[in-house]
Amino acid sequence: MLFILSILVAAASYTIWRSARKKVREERNLAFQMTKNIAATLTTFFLFIALMQFFTVIPAGHVGVVDFFGTVSDNTLKAGINFVNPMARVIKMSVQTQEIKETMDVPSKEGLTVQLEMSALFHLNPDKAADVYKTVAGGNYVDVILVPQFRAVSRGVTAGYEARALYTSEREMLAQLIQKDLAAKVEARGINVESAPLRRVGLPPDLTRAIEEKLRADQESQRMAFVLQKEKQEAERKRIEASGIADFQRIVAQGISEQLLRWKGIEATEKLSASSNAKVVIVGGGKTGLPLILNVD
């Protein structure tokens, strides 16, 4: 380890420095002056290197796992400068959000093979980092735990759905179900799954055309249902309008009589006779008995 090596080199340099200083001071041998200076510089440098091993810097978005000759501390180091045992090894593990992308052939409920392009967004649980380091080979939890479980869960979920579900609005519900099942399997191992979006669905060409035709037929059926409903509403409106007109005509017809019409005719005749135009008024003329007005111009 660097700490031990630095201490050994510093100790050796210090021994050389003391010997060279003795030669210079007691024997007045100036040939050892340069050796003394170099040994002093090396001693100072390697002592500084050894001192720096008491501190470690954990980058932002990481935690540090302390491994002291196989004994792993349960307390992880937070981001920043930390005081540590110089003999221990510090493993820096990322707790930032990461993404894996998978392209896989999955079965559908009806036995078809569908190609999916999916992603999984995840991050390491900081409190479980030490357990992951101790229990997962090389600490490579992505390839050892997450990827195999992601593939298995995806195939298991899609096997319960028809292929058309991956092509319609149900795909979002399916992605949420994959995320939920995946989280249930890997959360205990220190992996938090944030989401599992479906990026692309590849269906057989014949099935794709069949689904598209069915969707078009459903949309046309919905459009026709809307048109029929609109026509029914228009027919109802016209029926109500015609009923109102008929009621109006019936009420007006009941209020009109022959005497009323004659009276209105006499009133109109009086107004015309009062005008300044030259005319001849014959009272009681015609079959109806109404006055007749003759223009003499």
FIMI-658974 format. One line per 5 residues: number of its first residue (from 1); their letters; for each residue x negated, y negated, z negated of N, C-alpha, C. Coordinates in steps of 0.2 Angstrom, whole numbers. Each point is the difference from the previous one (the first is absolute). Example, Ala and Ser with C-alpha at 12.3 -4.5 7.8 and 13.67 -1.06 7.14 Angstrom:
# residues 2
1	as	-66/28/-39/4/-6/0/-4/-6/0; 2/-5/4/-4/-6/-1/4/-5/-3
This chain:
# residues 297
1	mlfil	-4/6/0/4/-6/0/-4/-6/0; 3/-6/3/-4/-6/0/-3/-3/-6; 5/1/-5/-2/-3/-7/-6/4/-3; 0/7/1/-6/3/-3/-6/-1/4; 0/0/7/-5/-2/4/-3/-7/-1
6	silva	4/-5/-1/-2/-6/-2/-4/-1/-6; 3/4/-5/-4/0/-7/-7/3/1; 0/6/3/-6/3/1/-5/-4/4; 2/-3/5/-5/-5/4/-2/-6/-4; 5/-2/-4/-2/-6/-4/-5/2/-6
11	aasyt	1/6/-3/-4/2/-5/-7/1/3; -1/3/6/-6/1/3/-4/-6/2; 4/-5/2/-2/-7/2/-3/-3/-6; 4/1/-6/-2/-3/-6/-7/2/-3; 0/7/1/-7/3/-2/-6/-2/4
16	iwrsa	2/-1/7/-6/-2/4/-2/-8/-2; 6/-3/-1/-1/-8/-2/-4/0/-6; 1/4/-6/-4/-1/-6/-7/2/1; -1/5/4/-7/3/2/-4/-6/3; 3/-3/5/-3/-5/4/-1/-6/-4
21	rkkvr	5/-2/-4/-1/-6/-4/-6/1/-5; -1/7/-3/-6/1/-4/-6/-1/3; 0/3/7/-7/-1/4/-1/-7/1; 5/-4/1/-2/-7/1/-2/-4/-6; 4/1/-6/-2/-3/-6/-6/2/-3
26	eernl	-1/6/-1/-5/3/-4/-7/1/4; 1/2/6/-6/2/4/-1/-6/5; 4/-5/0/-1/-5/4/-1/2/8; 4/5/1/0/3/7/5/-3/4; -1/-6/4/5/-3/4/3/4/6
31	afqmt	-3/5/1/2/4/6/7/3/-2; 1/1/-6/7/3/-2/5/-6/-1; -1/-6/2/5/-5/-1/6/1/5; -2/1/6/6/1/5/4/6/-2; -4/6/-3/4/6/-2/5/-2/-6
36	kniaa	-3/-4/-4/4/-2/-6/7/-4/2; -1/-5/5/5/-4/3/6/5/3; -3/4/4/5/4/4/4/5/-5; -4/3/-5/3/4/-5/6/-4/-4; -2/-6/-1/5/-4/-4/6/-1/4
41	tlttf	-1/-2/7/6/-1/4/4/6/1; -3/6/1/4/6/0/4/2/-6; -4/-1/-6/4/1/-6/6/-4/-1; -1/-7/2/6/-4/-1/6/2/5; -2/1/6/5/2/5/4/6/-2
46	flfia	-4/5/-2/4/7/-1/3/-1/-7; -2/-4/-4/4/-1/-6/7/-3/1; -1/-5/5/6/-4/2/5/5/4; -3/5/4/5/5/3/3/4/-5; -4/2/-5/3/5/-5/5/-4/-4
51	lmqff	-1/-6/-2/5/-4/-3/7/-1/4; -1/-1/6/6/0/5/4/6/0; -2/6/-2/3/6/0/6/0/-6; -1/-5/-4/5/0/-6/6/-3/3; 0/-3/6/6/-3/2/2/2/7
56	tvipa	6/0/2/3/2/6/5/-4/3; 1/-1/6/5/-5/3/5/5/4; 6/-1/-2/6/4/3/3/-5/5; 0/1/6/4/-5/5/7/0/-1; 3/-5/2/7/-1/0/4/5/3
61	ghvgv	5/3/-2/4/5/3/-3/7/-2; -4/0/-4/-4/7/-2/0/1/-8; -1/6/-2/-1/2/-7/-6/4/0; -4/0/-6/-6/4/0/1/6/-5; -2/6/2/1/6/-4/-8/1/-2
66	vdffg	0/1/-7/-7/1/-3/-1/7/-1; -5/3/3/-2/7/0/-7/0/-4; 0/3/-6/-6/0/-4/-2/8/0; -5/2/5/-2/6/0/6/6/0; 5/-2/4/6/5/0/5/-2/-5
71	tvsdn	-1/-4/-4/6/-2/-5/3/-6/3; 6/0/2/4/-5/3/4/-4/-5; -1/-6/-1/4/-4/-4/7/-1/2; 5/0/-4/7/-1/2/1/-8/1; -4/-4/-3/1/-7/1/-4/-3/6
76	tlkag	4/-2/5/-3/-2/6/-2/-8/-1; -5/-2/4/-3/-7/0/5/-4/5; 1/-6/-2/4/-4/4/-4/-5/4; 3/-3/5/-4/-4/5/-4/-6/-4; -6/-1/2/-4/-5/-3/-6/3/-3
81	infvn	-4/-4/-4/-6/2/-3/1/4/-7; -2/6/0/1/5/-6/-7/2/-3; 0/1/-6/-6/2/-4/1/8/0; -5/4/2/0/7/0/-6/3/-3; 0/7/-1/-6/4/-2/-4/0/7
86	pmarv	-6/-2/-1/-5/0/6/-1/7/2; 1/5/-4/-1/7/2/6/3/4; 6/-4/0/6/3/3/0/-2/7; 4/4/4/1/-2/7/7/-2/0; 1/-6/4/6/-3/1/3/1/7
91	ikmsv	6/3/1/3/1/6/5/-5/1; 0/-4/6/5/-5/1/5/3/5; 6/0/-2/6/2/4/5/-5/1; 2/0/6/5/-6/2/7/2/-2; 3/-6/-2/7/1/-2/5/-5/4
96	qtqei	-3/-2/6/3/-4/5/5/4/4; 5/-3/3/5/4/4/-4/2/7; 1/7/1/-3/3/6/5/3/4; -2/1/6/5/3/5/-3/7/3; 4/5/1/-2/5/4/5/1/6
101	ketmd	-2/2/6/4/1/5/0/7/3; 5/3/1/1/7/2/4/1/6; -2/4/5/4/2/5/1/7/0; 7/2/-1/1/7/-1/6/3/3; 0/6/2/6/3/3/4/3/-6
106	vpske	6/-2/0/5/2/-6/6/4/3; 3/4/-4/6/4/3/6/-4/-2; 5/0/4/7/-3/-2/5/6/-2; 6/-2/-2/4/4/-3/3/6/5; 0/-3/6/2/5/6/-5/4/3
111	gltvq	-7/-1/-3/-5/4/2/-4/-3/5; 1/-6/2/-4/-4/5/-7/-2/-3; -5/-1/4/-6/-3/-3/-1/-8/2; 0/-4/-5/-1/-7/1/-6/-3/-2; -3/-4/4/-7/-3/-1/2/-7/-4
116	lemsa	-3/0/-6/0/-6/-4/-7/-4/-1; 1/-6/0/-6/-4/-2/2/-4/-6; -3/2/-6/2/-3/-6/-6/-3/-4; 1/-4/-4/-5/-3/-5/2/1/-7; -5/0/-4/2/0/-7/-5/-6/-4
121	lfhln	4/-4/-3/-4/-6/-4/0/3/-7; -6/-1/-3/-1/3/-7/-6/-4/-3; 0/1/-7/-6/-2/-3/-2/4/-6; -6/0/-3/-2/4/-5/3/-3/-7; 3/4/-4/2/-3/-7/-7/-1/-4
126	pdkaa	-1/-6/-2/-6/-2/-4/-1/5/-6; 6/1/-3/0/4/-7/-2/7/2; 1/3/6/-2/7/1/-6/1/4; -4/-6/1/-6/1/4/-5/5/-3; -1/0/-6/-4/5/-4/2/7/1
131	dvykt	6/1/0/3/7/1/-1/2/7; 1/-5/5/-1/2/7/-7/2/1; -5/-4/-3/-7/1/1/-2/7/-3; 3/2/-5/-2/6/-4/4/6/4; 6/0/3/3/5/2/0/1/8
136	vaggn	-2/-5/4/0/1/7/-7/0/2; -1/5/5/-7/1/2/-2/-7/4; -6/-2/-3/-3/-6/3/4/-7/-1; 6/1/-4/4/-6/-1/4/-2/7; 0/5/5/3/-2/6/7/2/0
141	yvdvi	4/-3/-4/7/2/-1/4/-1/6; -2/-4/5/4/-1/6/0/6/4; -5/3/2/-1/6/4/2/6/-4; -1/0/-6/1/6/-4/7/1/-2; 3/-6/-2/7/1/-3/5/-4/4
146	lvpqf	-1/-6/2/5/-4/3/2/3/7; -5/0/5/2/2/7/3/7/0; -2/5/-3/4/7/0/7/-1/-2; 1/-3/-6/7/-1/-2/4/-4/4; -3/-5/3/4/-5/5/2/4/6
151	ravsr	-4/5/2/2/4/6/6/5/-2; -1/3/-6/5/5/-2/6/-3/-1; 0/-6/-4/7/-3/-2/3/-3/7; -3/-2/5/3/-3/6/3/6/3; -3/6/1/3/5/3/6/3/-3
156	gvtag	-1/0/-7/6/3/-4/6/-5/0; -1/-6/1/6/-5/0/3/0/7; -4/0/5/3/0/7/4/6/2; -2/6/-3/3/6/1/7/0/-2; 2/-5/-5/7/0/-2/4/-5/4
161	yeara	-2/-3/5/3/-5/4/0/2/8; 5/-2/3/0/1/7/-4/-5/4; -3/2/6/-4/-4/3/2/-7/2; 7/-1/1/3/-6/2/0/-5/-6; -1/3/-7/-1/-5/-5/-6/-4/0
166	lytse	-5/3/3/-7/-3/0/1/-6/6; 5/0/4/0/-5/5/6/-5/-1; 3/0/-6/5/-4/-2/-1/-4/-6; 5/-3/-3/-1/-4/-6/-2/4/-6; 1/7/0/-1/4/-5/-8/1/-1
171	remla	-4/-2/4/-7/1/0/-3/-4/-6; 3/-6/-2/-2/-3/-6/1/3/-6; 6/3/-1/2/5/-5/-5/6/-1; -2/2/6/-4/6/0/-7/-2/-2; -3/-6/2/-6/-2/-3/0/-2/-7
176	qliqk	5/-2/-3/1/-1/-7/0/6/-4; 3/6/3/0/6/-3/-7/3/0; -4/-1/5/-7/3/1/-4/-4/-6; 1/-6/0/-4/-4/-5/2/3/-7; 6/1/-2/2/2/-6/-3/7/-2
181	dlaak	1/5/5/-3/6/-1/-7/0/-1; -4/-4/4/-7/0/0/-2/-3/-7; 3/-5/-2/-2/-3/-6/1/5/-6; 5/4/0/2/5/-5/-6/5/-1; -3/1/6/-5/5/0/-7/-2/-2
186	vearg	-2/-6/2/-7/-3/-1/0/-5/-6; 5/-2/-3/0/-6/-5/-4/3/-6; 2/6/-2/-4/3/-6/-7/1/1; -2/0/7/-8/0/1/-3/-6/0; 4/-6/-1/-3/-6/0/0/-4/6
191	inves	5/2/5/1/-4/6/7/-3/0; 0/-6/1/7/-4/1/1/-1/7; 6/3/2/2/-1/7/5/-6/1; -2/-5/4/4/-6/1/5/1/5; -1/2/6/5/1/5/-3/5/5
196	aplrr	4/3/4/-1/5/5/3/-2/7; -1/-5/3/3/-2/6/-1/5/6; 6/0/4/-1/4/6/-2/-5/6; -5/1/3/-3/-4/5/3/2/7; 1/6/2/2/2/6/3/7/0
201	vglpp	5/1/4/3/7/0/0/2/7; -3/6/1/0/3/7/4/6/1; 6/-1/3/5/5/1/-1/3/7; 2/7/1/0/2/7/4/-4/5; -2/-1/6/3/-4/5/8/1/1
206	dltra	1/7/0/7/1/1/5/-2/-6; -3/1/-6/3/-1/-6/1/-8/0; -5/-4/2/0/-7/-1/6/-3/5; 0/3/6/5/-2/5/7/2/-3; 1/6/-3/6/2/-3/3/-5/-5
211	ieekl	-5/-2/-5/1/-4/-5/2/-7/2; -4/-3/5/2/-6/3/7/0/3; 1/5/4/7/0/3/6/0/-5; -1/4/-5/5/1/-6/0/-7/-3; -5/-4/-1/0/-6/-3/4/-5/4
216	radqe	-1/0/7/3/-4/4/8/2/0; 1/6/0/7/2/0/4/-2/-6; -4/0/-6/3/-2/-6/1/-8/0; -5/-4/3/1/-7/1/6/-2/4; 1/4/6/5/-1/4/7/1/-3
221	sqrma	0/6/-4/6/1/-3/2/-5/-5; -5/-3/-4/2/-5/-5/2/-6/4; -3/-2/6/2/-6/4/7/1/2; 2/6/3/7/1/2/5/0/-6; -2/2/-6/4/0/-5/2/-8/-2
226	fvlqk	-6/-4/1/1/-7/-2/5/-3/5; -1/2/7/4/-3/5/7/2/-1; 2/6/-2/6/2/-1/4/-3/-6; -4/-1/-5/2/-4/-6/2/-7/2; -4/-3/4/1/-7/2/6/-1/5
231	ekqea	1/5/4/6/0/5/6/1/-5; 0/5/-5/6/1/-4/2/-7/-4; -5/-3/-2/1/-7/-3/3/-5/4; -3/0/7/3/-5/5/7/2/1; 2/7/1/7/2/1/4/-2/-5
236	erkri	-2/1/-7/4/-2/-5/1/-8/0; -5/-4/1/1/-7/1/5/-2/5; 0/3/6/5/-2/5/7/2/-2; 0/6/-4/7/2/-2/3/-5/-5; -4/-2/-4/2/-5/-5/2/-6/3
241	easgi	-4/-3/5/2/-6/4/6/1/4; 1/6/3/6/1/4/6/0/-5; 0/3/-6/5/0/-5/2/-7/-2; -5/-4/-1/1/-7/-2/4/-4/5; -2/1/7/3/-4/5/7/3/1
246	adfqr	2/6/-1/6/3/0/5/-3/-5; -3/0/-6/4/-3/-6/1/-7/1; -4/-4/3/1/-7/1/6/-1/5; -1/4/6/5/-1/5/7/2/-3; 1/5/-4/6/2/-3/3/-5/-4
251	ivaqg	-4/-3/-4/2/-5/-5/2/-7/4; -3/-1/5/2/-6/5/6/1/3; 1/6/3/6/2/4/6/0/-5; -1/2/-6/6/0/-4/2/-7/-2; -4/-5/0/2/-7/-1/2/-4/5
256	iseql	0/2/7/3/-4/6/7/2/1; 4/-5/1/7/2/2/2/-5/6; 5/2/3/3/-5/6/1/-7/-2; 3/0/-6/2/-7/-2/-6/-4/-1; -6/3/-3/-6/-3/-2/-3/-3/7
261	lrwkg	0/5/5/-3/-2/6/4/-6/4; 6/0/-1/4/-6/3/-1/-6/-4; -1/0/-7/-1/-6/-3/-7/-2/1; -5/4/1/-7/-2/2/0/-4/7; 5/3/5/1/-3/6/2/-7/0
266	ieate	5/-1/-4/4/-6/-1/-5/-5/-3; -4/2/-5/-6/-5/-2/-5/-2/5; -2/5/4/-4/-2/5/3/-4/5; 6/1/2/4/-5/5/0/-7/-3; 2/-1/-6/0/-6/-3/-7/-4/0
271	klsas	-5/4/-1/-7/-4/0/-1/-2/8; 2/4/4/-2/-1/7/5/-6/3; 6/0/-3/4/-6/2/-2/-6/-3; -3/0/-5/-3/-6/-3/-6/-3/3; -3/3/5/-6/-2/3/2/-6/5
276	snakv	-5/-4/2/2/-5/5/0/2/7; 0/6/2/0/2/7/8/0/2; 1/-2/6/7/-1/3/3/7/1; 6/2/-3/2/7/0/8/-1/-1; 3/6/2/7/1/-1/1/6/-5
281	vivgg	4/-1/-5/1/5/-5/8/2/1; 1/7/1/7/2/1/1/5/-6; 4/-2/-4/1/4/-7/5/6/2; -2/6/-3/5/5/1/-1/4/7; -6/-1/3/-1/3/7/-3/7/-1
286	gktgl	0/4/5/-3/6/0/3/6/-3; -2/6/1/4/5/-3/-1/1/-8; -6/-3/-2/-1/0/-8/3/-5/-3; 3/-5/3/3/-6/-3/-4/-5/-2; -7/0/1/-5/-5/-2/0/-5/5
291	pliln	-1/-6/-2/0/-6/4/-5/1/6; 1/-3/6/-4/0/6/-3/-7/1; -6/0/2/-4/-7/1/-2/0/7; 2/-5/4/-1/-1/7/-5/-6/0; -5/1/4/-5/-6/1/2/-3/6
296	vd	1/-7/0/3/-3/6/-5/-3/4; -7/0/-2/-5/-2/4/-1/3/7
